[in-house]
Amino acid sequence: PTATPPSHAMCNTVIIKNDTTLTEDVKCNCDIKSGPLITLTKGADLDMNNYTVMCFDSSTIKTDACIRLNDRRSVVKDGTVRNCKTGILFKGRGEHEVANVSVEKSTVGMYLDSWKNKVYQNSVVADGSGITIEASPWTVIEGNDVFAGGHGIELLESVTSAKITGNTITAGGECIFNRDITDEIFTEANNENCS
């Protein structure tokens, strides 16, 4: 894996194409640019190494995403994303994995818009939806702690299948909100405390 460029060089410009391990926090002034702080592509993995990717608390604008996953089969693990509109945005062809990541102070914790993703053992705190799933069949959401002002886990109309199991969900809205009821949404053993 490659080491991280200096933090100031990472903000809003870095597209990571090779496996990378952070060696410091990536703190950005999101009033200057508001694109994703880090974008992973070509199956690159990001070991956050217990560091943080974030907009400055003083930023008056929250960037669209702290981390964006493009293409296919990227992995993000072991760190914190903070103070973005969306903590982690899943795009591309999917099969991405996010594990052991803490998402803090985001409007939406994670937004999944690609196929066959795995989200497990994360902590998500969001003002709106904790985890939103759109056009993301065969997705697994397992063993996460989700605290959301809106819905805990929100499935949009285009979701055809998902496995949501073993999560602890506290939300101002519904714990699991499914806009289009389908027989292929599997939920089991979730600890739910919602409105």
N, C-alpha and C positions, 0 to 999 in steps of 0.2 A: 504494500500500500504506500501511496505517496503521502508526505506530510502536508499540512495545511500551509498555504501562503499566509503572510501576515493578515491579521483581522481586517485592517482597513482596505486591503486589496480584495477581500472576499465580497464586500457589500455590493449587491445588485448587479454584479457583472460576471460572477463565476458560474461557468457551466462545467461541472465535474464529469469527466468521461472515464476516469480510472478510479479504482478503489482508493479511498482517502480516509485518513485518520486525523481528526482535529487535534491540534496541539495548544489551542487557546480558544477563548470565547470569540464569537463573531458578533460584535455589537455595531449596529448601523444607524446612521441618521436617516430615517425613512422620510423626512421632509424633503430630501434632495432627490431621491428616486424611489419609486414605489413598486417596482417589479419584484419578483421573488428574490430573496436574499441569496439563496443557493438553489441551483437547478441540477439535478442528477440526470444523466442521460447514458445511453449505451450500456445499461446494466451495471452502472457503477454503484458501489456500496459506500456508505458513509458511516464510519465508526465515530460517533460523537465524543467518545472517550470521556464522558461525564462533563463535557463543556456545553455552552449555551449558544444558540443562534437567536438573535433578537433585534428588534428595533429599540432604540434608546427609549427609556420611559418618558423623556422630554419631547419625543417626536409627536407632532400634532396629527400626523397622517400615519395610519397603519398600512404597511405594505400588503399587497394581495396575498402573499404566502411567505412564511419563513423559509420553507423548503418545498420545492416542486419536484415531483418524480415524473419524468418523461419516459418515452420508449417502453422498455420492458425489463422486468426482473431486477429492480434496484432494491437495496436493503438499507434502512436507516435504523441505528440502534444506539442505546446507552447515552442519552443526553437530554437536554431541555430546549424547547422552542418557546418563544415568549413575545407577546405584545404585537401580534400580526392579525390581520383580518382572518386569515386561515392559517392554522399552525402548520399543517402538512397537506398538500394538494396532490392527489394521485391522478395522473393523466396518462396518455399514451396507450399502449396495448396491455399494460397491467402486469399481473403476477408479482407485484411489489410486496415487500414485507416491512412493517414497522414494529419494533419491539423495544420495550424498556425505555420509552421516551416519555417525558413529562411535557405536556402542552399547557401553557399558562397564559392567562390574560388575552385570549383570542376571542373573536366574534364567533367563529366556527372552529372547533378543535381540529377535526380532520374532515376532508371532503374527498370522497372516493368517486372518481369518474373514469374508471377503467376496470378491466376484468380480473377475476381470480386473485384478489388481494388478500393478504393476511395481516390483521392488526391484533397484536396480543401483548398482554402484560404492560400496558401503558396507563398513564394517569392523564386524564383530560379534564381541564377546567375551562369552560367557555361561557360567554355571555348569552349566546344564542344556542344553536344545536351543538351537542358534544361531538357526535359523529354523524355525518350526512352521507348516505349512499345513493348514487345516481348512476344508472347504466352500468352497474357493476355486478354482474351475475357471478355466482360461485365464490362469493366473498366470505371470509371467516373473520368474525369479531369475537375474540375470546379472552377472558380473564383480565379485562380492563376495568379501571375505576373511572367512572364518568360522572362529572358534576356539571350540570348545564342549567342556564337560566331558561332556555327554551326546552325542546325535546332532547332526551338523552341520546337516543339513536333514532335517526329519521331516515326512512326509506322512501324515496321519491317514486313516482308512477312507473318509471322505466325499469325498476329492479324486478328481476324475474326469479332470483334465488339468492339465499344468504343463510349462513349459519351464525346465530348470535347466542353464545352460551357462556355461562360462568362469569358474567360481568356484574359489577356492583354499580348501579345507576341511581343517581339522585338528580331530579330535574324539576323545573318549574312547570313544564308541560308534561306530556306523556313520556314514560320511560322508553318504550319502543313504539314509535309512531309509523304506521304503514299506510301510505296514501292509497295504495291499490292492493287490496287483499289478494294474496296468491297462496296456493298450497305449498309452494317450495320455499317459504320462509320458515326456517327451523329455529325455534327459541327454546332454551332449556336451562334450568338452574341459574337464572339471573336473580340477583338480590336487588329488588326494585323498591324505591322510595320516591314516589312522584305524585304530582297533583292529580 
